[in-house]
Amino acid sequence: MSITDGNKGLSTFCNISGLTEEDEEIMFRVRPHIVPHLPDLTDRFYEALQNDEQTSPYIAGRLDLLKKTHNNWMLDLFGGNYGEDFVVRQKKIGEMHVRVQVPPLFVAASMSFLRAALPAVIMQKVSDEQDAVKGVASVLRLLDLCQYLIDNSYNGALMDNLGISPALLVRLQTVSSRSYQRETALQ
């Protein structure tokens, strides 16, 4: 994979998830079959957001712009180029979500919606069965990558707001309550 932003975590993510150049190739190959259906998927996605009392206020009055932005993001997802520019765009999306105070729950729920919806579209619209199966696996890995990169923006905001280092954040995220209680009892 051509992702090289100097981030060891990103490299580990790609290695473990299996994200490779083959994902770039398959996404580019299934793109013509999927692109015509992305506006409908975007409409379904925003209908789900509008029907939820917690998410609907975040999109009120901006629906057309948000749909256009989301559709462009999905076009990028099927673009077949996931190098440094793609990574930077995902990080900017995360930064924007943090800036406008979109809760992380909404990102996770949105990605879950797409993890269910996109494979169904791929399986229905890509006639070559092998490409369809590979396309589903690739889109799921890419959605996971996008969520990882977007989530990192929330982690960055948390570190900035609390004035803590990345190492301390990882320590805080991985310490169990029992370990914490044991460590504080020993002190």
C-alpha positions, 0 to 999 in steps of 0.5 A, a space after each residue: 500500500 502506498 500509505 506513508 505518512 510517517 505514522 507507525 500506527 497507520 502502517 500497523 493498521 494497514 499490515 494487520 487489516 490486509 489493506 494492499 495495492 490489490 484493494 486499490 485495483 479492485 475498487 477502481 475496477 468496481 467503481 463504474 458499477 457503483 458510482 451511479 448508485 451512490 446518490 441513492 445510498 447518500 439519500 438513504 444515509 441522510 434519511 436515517 440521520 434525519 430520522 434520529 432525534 440526536 443526529 437530525 439537529 446536526 444536519 438541519 438546514 445543511 442537508 444539500 451541502 452535506 449530501 454533496 460532500 458525502 457523495 464526493 467522499 464516497 466517490 473518493 472511496 471508490 477512486 482506487 488511490 489511497 496514498 498520502 492525499 487520501 489519508 490527509 483528506 480523511 484526517 481533515 474530515 475528522 478535524 471538521 467533525 471535531 470542529 463542528 462537534 459531531 460526537 464520535 458515536 455518530 461517526 461510528 454509527 454512520 460507518 456501521 450504516 455504510 458497512 451494511 449498505 455498501 456491500 449490498 450495493 456491490 454484490 447487487 451491481 458488480 456482475 463479476 462474482 469474484 470482483 464483487 466479493 473482493 470489492 466487499 472486502 476492500 470497501 470494508 477495509 477502507 471504511 475501517 481505515 477511514 474510521 481509524 483516521 477520523 477517530 484519531 482526530 478525536 484523540 488529538 482533540 482530547 490530547 490537546 484539551 487535556 494537555 497529554 501526550 500520545 503515550 499517556 492517552 494510550 496508557 489511559 485507554 488501555 489501563 483497566 479499572 482493576 489495574 488502576 485501583 491496584 496501582 493507586 493502592 500501591 502508591 
